Amino acid sequence: MPHSYLDLVIQEARLILLRLLLESGGYTSNSSILDMALDAYGVSLSRDQVDAQLAWLAEQQLVTVERVATITRATLTLRGQDVANGDATVPGVKRPSPRG
């Protein structure tokens, strides 16, 4: 099934968000840091778009989200860790390439 460019960017962004949380201390970070990190990976989303993707990931039970003032804090779940590592797949999240 062909995907639009935007679909591919969103699927990539979701995987990057999961991997960033996997690498962060305590498996948690805030939307401001995640937004800057996405830019570093060449994926430019608005803060609203980052929050929307974190909400989508929460609906899939890959992260939990909590609002702290104007910032969204996301924490990786065990299921999210499996997806980030390529041990599980979720439609809508790019599957990671083999590492090596």
TORGU-152558 format. One record per atom (N, C-alpha, C): atom name; residue in one letter; x, y, z; residue number from 1. Coordinates in steps of 0.05 Angstrom, whole numbers. Layout:
# TORGU-152558
[pt 'CA' 'A' [X Y Z] NUM]
...
***
This chain:
# TORGU-152558
[pt 'N' 'M' [17 -23 0] 1]
[pt 'CA' 'M' [0 0 0] 1]
[pt 'C' 'M' [18 25 0] 1]
[pt 'N' 'P' [14 42 -20] 2]
[pt 'CA' 'P' [31 66 -21] 2]
[pt 'C' 'P' [24 86 2] 2]
[pt 'N' 'H' [44 99 11] 3]
[pt 'CA' 'H' [41 119 33] 3]
[pt 'C' 'H' [48 146 22] 3]
[pt 'N' 'S' [35 167 32] 4]
[pt 'CA' 'S' [43 194 24] 4]
[pt 'C' 'S' [69 201 39] 4]
[pt 'N' 'Y' [81 222 29] 5]
[pt 'CA' 'Y' [106 231 42] 5]
[pt 'C' 'Y' [101 238 72] 5]
[pt 'N' 'L' [78 251 77] 6]
[pt 'CA' 'L' [72 259 105] 6]
[pt 'C' 'L' [68 234 122] 6]
[pt 'N' 'D' [55 213 111] 7]
[pt 'CA' 'D' [52 188 126] 7]
[pt 'C' 'D' [80 176 134] 7]
[pt 'N' 'L' [98 176 115] 8]
[pt 'CA' 'L' [125 166 120] 8]
[pt 'C' 'L' [139 182 141] 8]
[pt 'N' 'V' [137 208 140] 9]
[pt 'CA' 'V' [149 226 160] 9]
[pt 'C' 'V' [138 220 188] 9]
[pt 'N' 'I' [112 218 189] 10]
[pt 'CA' 'I' [99 213 215] 10]
[pt 'C' 'I' [107 186 227] 10]
[pt 'N' 'Q' [108 165 210] 11]
[pt 'CA' 'Q' [116 139 220] 11]
[pt 'C' 'Q' [145 140 230] 11]
[pt 'N' 'E' [162 154 215] 12]
[pt 'CA' 'E' [190 157 223] 12]
[pt 'C' 'E' [192 172 250] 12]
[pt 'N' 'A' [176 194 252] 13]
[pt 'CA' 'A' [177 210 276] 13]
[pt 'C' 'A' [168 194 300] 13]
[pt 'N' 'R' [148 177 297] 14]
[pt 'CA' 'R' [139 161 320] 14]
[pt 'C' 'R' [161 142 329] 14]
[pt 'N' 'L' [175 129 310] 15]
[pt 'CA' 'L' [197 112 318] 15]
[pt 'C' 'L' [219 127 332] 15]
[pt 'N' 'I' [226 150 321] 16]
[pt 'CA' 'I' [247 167 333] 16]
[pt 'C' 'I' [239 175 362] 16]
[pt 'N' 'L' [214 182 366] 17]
[pt 'CA' 'L' [205 190 392] 17]
[pt 'C' 'L' [208 166 412] 17]
[pt 'N' 'L' [201 142 403] 18]
[pt 'CA' 'L' [204 119 420] 18]
[pt 'C' 'L' [233 114 426] 18]
[pt 'N' 'R' [250 116 406] 19]
[pt 'CA' 'R' [279 111 411] 19]
[pt 'C' 'R' [292 132 428] 19]
[pt 'N' 'L' [283 157 426] 20]
[pt 'CA' 'L' [293 178 443] 20]
[pt 'C' 'L' [286 172 472] 20]
[pt 'N' 'L' [261 164 477] 21]
[pt 'CA' 'L' [253 157 504] 21]
[pt 'C' 'L' [268 133 515] 21]
[pt 'N' 'L' [274 114 497] 22]
[pt 'CA' 'L' [289 90 505] 22]
[pt 'C' 'L' [317 98 515] 22]
[pt 'N' 'E' [329 118 502] 23]
[pt 'CA' 'E' [356 127 508] 23]
[pt 'C' 'E' [357 147 531] 23]
[pt 'N' 'S' [335 159 539] 24]
[pt 'CA' 'S' [335 179 559] 24]
[pt 'C' 'S' [335 167 587] 24]
[pt 'N' 'G' [346 182 606] 25]
[pt 'CA' 'G' [346 173 634] 25]
[pt 'C' 'G' [318 170 644] 25]
[pt 'N' 'G' [312 148 656] 26]
[pt 'CA' 'G' [285 143 666] 26]
[pt 'C' 'G' [264 138 645] 26]
[pt 'N' 'Y' [273 135 620] 27]
[pt 'CA' 'Y' [254 130 598] 27]
[pt 'C' 'Y' [233 152 595] 27]
[pt 'N' 'T' [240 176 603] 28]
[pt 'CA' 'T' [221 198 602] 28]
[pt 'C' 'T' [234 224 592] 28]
[pt 'N' 'S' [218 241 579] 29]
[pt 'CA' 'S' [228 267 570] 29]
[pt 'C' 'S' [204 285 566] 29]
[pt 'N' 'N' [209 310 560] 30]
[pt 'CA' 'N' [187 328 555] 30]
[pt 'C' 'N' [186 335 526] 30]
[pt 'N' 'S' [163 346 518] 31]
[pt 'CA' 'S' [158 351 490] 31]
[pt 'C' 'S' [177 372 478] 31]
[pt 'N' 'S' [186 390 494] 32]
[pt 'CA' 'S' [205 411 485] 32]
[pt 'C' 'S' [231 398 476] 32]
[pt 'N' 'I' [242 381 493] 33]
[pt 'CA' 'I' [267 367 487] 33]
[pt 'C' 'I' [263 348 463] 33]
[pt 'N' 'L' [241 333 463] 34]
[pt 'CA' 'L' [236 315 441] 34]
[pt 'C' 'L' [233 329 415] 34]
[pt 'N' 'D' [221 353 415] 35]
[pt 'CA' 'D' [218 369 391] 35]
[pt 'C' 'D' [245 377 380] 35]
[pt 'N' 'M' [263 386 397] 36]
[pt 'CA' 'M' [290 394 389] 36]
[pt 'C' 'M' [305 369 378] 36]
[pt 'N' 'A' [302 346 391] 37]
[pt 'CA' 'A' [316 322 383] 37]
[pt 'C' 'A' [306 313 355] 37]
[pt 'N' 'L' [280 315 351] 38]
[pt 'CA' 'L' [269 308 324] 38]
[pt 'C' 'L' [282 325 303] 38]
[pt 'N' 'D' [284 351 308] 39]
[pt 'CA' 'D' [297 369 289] 39]
[pt 'C' 'D' [326 360 283] 39]
[pt 'N' 'A' [340 351 303] 40]
[pt 'CA' 'A' [367 341 299] 40]
[pt 'C' 'A' [368 317 281] 40]
[pt 'N' 'Y' [347 301 281] 41]
[pt 'CA' 'Y' [345 278 263] 41]
[pt 'C' 'Y' [333 284 236] 41]
[pt 'N' 'G' [328 310 231] 42]
[pt 'CA' 'G' [318 318 205] 42]
[pt 'C' 'G' [288 316 202] 42]
[pt 'N' 'V' [274 313 224] 43]
[pt 'CA' 'V' [244 311 224] 43]
[pt 'C' 'V' [234 336 237] 43]
[pt 'N' 'S' [223 355 222] 44]
[pt 'CA' 'S' [214 380 232] 44]
[pt 'C' 'S' [184 380 236] 44]
[pt 'N' 'L' [175 380 261] 45]
[pt 'CA' 'L' [147 381 267] 45]
[pt 'C' 'L' [142 405 286] 45]
[pt 'N' 'S' [118 416 286] 46]
[pt 'CA' 'S' [111 436 305] 46]
[pt 'C' 'S' [108 424 332] 46]
[pt 'N' 'R' [108 440 353] 47]
[pt 'CA' 'R' [104 429 380] 47]
[pt 'C' 'R' [76 416 382] 47]
[pt 'N' 'D' [56 428 369] 48]
[pt 'CA' 'D' [29 416 369] 48]
[pt 'C' 'D' [30 388 356] 48]
[pt 'N' 'Q' [45 386 334] 49]
[pt 'CA' 'Q' [47 360 321] 49]
[pt 'C' 'Q' [61 339 338] 49]
[pt 'N' 'V' [82 348 353] 50]
[pt 'CA' 'V' [96 330 371] 50]
[pt 'C' 'V' [77 321 393] 50]
[pt 'N' 'D' [62 339 404] 51]
[pt 'CA' 'D' [42 332 424] 51]
[pt 'C' 'D' [21 313 413] 51]
[pt 'N' 'A' [13 317 388] 52]
[pt 'CA' 'A' [-7 300 376] 52]
[pt 'C' 'A' [4 272 372] 52]
[pt 'N' 'Q' [30 270 364] 53]
[pt 'CA' 'Q' [42 243 361] 53]
[pt 'C' 'Q' [46 229 387] 53]
[pt 'N' 'L' [53 244 408] 54]
[pt 'CA' 'L' [55 232 435] 54]
[pt 'C' 'L' [28 222 444] 54]
[pt 'N' 'A' [6 237 438] 55]
[pt 'CA' 'A' [-21 228 445] 55]
[pt 'C' 'A' [-28 203 430] 55]
[pt 'N' 'W' [-20 201 404] 56]
[pt 'CA' 'W' [-25 177 388] 56]
[pt 'C' 'W' [-10 153 400] 56]
[pt 'N' 'L' [15 158 407] 57]
[pt 'CA' 'L' [31 136 418] 57]
[pt 'C' 'L' [19 127 445] 57]
[pt 'N' 'A' [8 146 460] 58]
[pt 'CA' 'A' [-6 138 485] 58]
[pt 'C' 'A' [-31 122 480] 58]
[pt 'N' 'E' [-46 128 459] 59]
[pt 'CA' 'E' [-69 112 452] 59]
[pt 'C' 'E' [-62 84 445] 59]
[pt 'N' 'Q' [-38 80 434] 60]
[pt 'CA' 'Q' [-28 54 427] 60]
[pt 'C' 'Q' [-14 40 450] 60]
[pt 'N' 'Q' [-14 53 473] 61]
[pt 'CA' 'Q' [-1 43 498] 61]
[pt 'C' 'Q' [29 39 495] 61]
[pt 'N' 'L' [41 57 479] 62]
[pt 'CA' 'L' [70 56 476] 62]
[pt 'C' 'L' [84 75 494] 62]
[pt 'N' 'V' [70 96 503] 63]
[pt 'CA' 'V' [80 116 522] 63]
[pt 'C' 'V' [57 123 540] 63]
[pt 'N' 'T' [64 135 563] 64]
[pt 'CA' 'T' [44 149 579] 64]
[pt 'C' 'T' [50 179 577] 64]
[pt 'N' 'V' [30 196 578] 65]
[pt 'CA' 'V' [35 224 577] 65]
[pt 'C' 'V' [22 238 601] 65]
[pt 'N' 'E' [35 260 609] 66]
[pt 'CA' 'E' [25 276 631] 66]
[pt 'C' 'E' [30 305 624] 66]
[pt 'N' 'R' [11 322 629] 67]
[pt 'CA' 'R' [15 350 625] 67]
[pt 'C' 'R' [26 363 650] 67]
[pt 'N' 'V' [47 378 647] 68]
[pt 'CA' 'V' [59 392 669] 68]
[pt 'C' 'V' [61 421 660] 68]
[pt 'N' 'A' [43 438 669] 69]
[pt 'CA' 'A' [40 466 660] 69]
[pt 'C' 'A' [35 465 630] 69]
[pt 'N' 'T' [53 477 614] 70]
[pt 'CA' 'T' [49 478 585] 70]
[pt 'C' 'T' [65 456 571] 70]
[pt 'N' 'I' [78 439 585] 71]
[pt 'CA' 'I' [95 418 573] 71]
[pt 'C' 'I' [82 391 576] 71]
[pt 'N' 'T' [85 374 556] 72]
[pt 'CA' 'T' [77 347 558] 72]
[pt 'C' 'T' [101 330 564] 72]
[pt 'N' 'R' [98 313 585] 73]
[pt 'CA' 'R' [119 294 592] 73]
[pt 'C' 'R' [111 267 583] 73]
[pt 'N' 'A' [129 253 569] 74]
[pt 'CA' 'A' [123 226 559] 74]
[pt 'C' 'A' [142 206 572] 74]
[pt 'N' 'T' [131 183 578] 75]
[pt 'CA' 'T' [147 161 590] 75]
[pt 'C' 'T' [142 136 573] 75]
[pt 'N' 'L' [163 122 566] 76]
[pt 'CA' 'L' [161 98 550] 76]
[pt 'C' 'L' [149 75 567] 76]
[pt 'N' 'T' [132 59 555] 77]
[pt 'CA' 'T' [121 35 568] 77]
[pt 'C' 'T' [137 11 559] 77]
[pt 'N' 'L' [133 -12 571] 78]
[pt 'CA' 'L' [147 -36 563] 78]
[pt 'C' 'L' [140 -43 534] 78]
[pt 'N' 'R' [114 -39 527] 79]
[pt 'CA' 'R' [106 -45 499] 79]
[pt 'C' 'R' [121 -25 480] 79]
[pt 'N' 'G' [123 -1 488] 80]
[pt 'CA' 'G' [138 19 472] 80]
[pt 'C' 'G' [167 11 468] 80]
[pt 'N' 'Q' [179 0 490] 81]
[pt 'CA' 'Q' [206 -9 488] 81]
[pt 'C' 'Q' [209 -31 468] 81]
[pt 'N' 'D' [190 -50 468] 82]
[pt 'CA' 'D' [191 -72 449] 82]
[pt 'C' 'D' [189 -61 420] 82]
[pt 'N' 'V' [172 -41 415] 83]
[pt 'CA' 'V' [169 -30 388] 83]
[pt 'C' 'V' [195 -15 381] 83]
[pt 'N' 'A' [206 0 399] 84]
[pt 'CA' 'A' [231 15 393] 84]
[pt 'C' 'A' [254 -3 386] 84]
[pt 'N' 'N' [254 -27 399] 85]
[pt 'CA' 'N' [275 -46 394] 85]
[pt 'C' 'N' [270 -64 370] 85]
[pt 'N' 'G' [246 -63 359] 86]
[pt 'CA' 'G' [239 -80 336] 86]
[pt 'C' 'G' [229 -107 344] 86]
[pt 'N' 'D' [223 -111 370] 87]
[pt 'CA' 'D' [213 -137 380] 87]
[pt 'C' 'D' [183 -140 376] 87]
[pt 'N' 'A' [170 -118 371] 88]
[pt 'CA' 'A' [141 -117 365] 88]
[pt 'C' 'A' [136 -96 344] 88]
[pt 'N' 'T' [114 -99 330] 89]
[pt 'CA' 'T' [107 -79 310] 89]
[pt 'C' 'T' [79 -67 316] 89]
[pt 'N' 'V' [76 -43 308] 90]
[pt 'CA' 'V' [50 -29 311] 90]
[pt 'C' 'V' [45 -14 284] 90]
[pt 'N' 'P' [23 -20 271] 91]
[pt 'CA' 'P' [17 -4 246] 91]
[pt 'C' 'P' [17 26 252] 91]
[pt 'N' 'G' [31 41 236] 92]
[pt 'CA' 'G' [33 69 241] 92]
[pt 'C' 'G' [60 78 252] 92]
[pt 'N' 'V' [76 59 261] 93]
[pt 'CA' 'V' [103 64 271] 93]
[pt 'C' 'V' [122 49 253] 93]
[pt 'N' 'K' [142 64 242] 94]
[pt 'CA' 'K' [162 51 225] 94]
[pt 'C' 'K' [176 30 240] 94]
[pt 'N' 'R' [181 8 227] 95]
[pt 'CA' 'R' [196 -14 240] 95]
[pt 'C' 'R' [226 -7 237] 95]
[pt 'N' 'P' [241 -9 259] 96]
[pt 'CA' 'P' [269 -2 258] 96]
[pt 'C' 'P' [285 -21 240] 96]
[pt 'N' 'S' [306 -9 228] 97]
[pt 'CA' 'S' [324 -25 212] 97]
[pt 'C' 'S' [341 -42 231] 97]
[pt 'N' 'P' [351 -65 222] 98]
[pt 'CA' 'P' [368 -81 239] 98]
[pt 'C' 'P' [393 -65 246] 98]
[pt 'N' 'R' [401 -68 271] 99]
[pt 'CA' 'R' [425 -54 280] 99]
[pt 'C' 'R' [450 -71 275] 99]
[pt 'N' 'G' [471 -58 270] 100]
[pt 'CA' 'G' [495 -74 266] 100]
[pt 'C' 'G' [517 -61 252] 100]
***
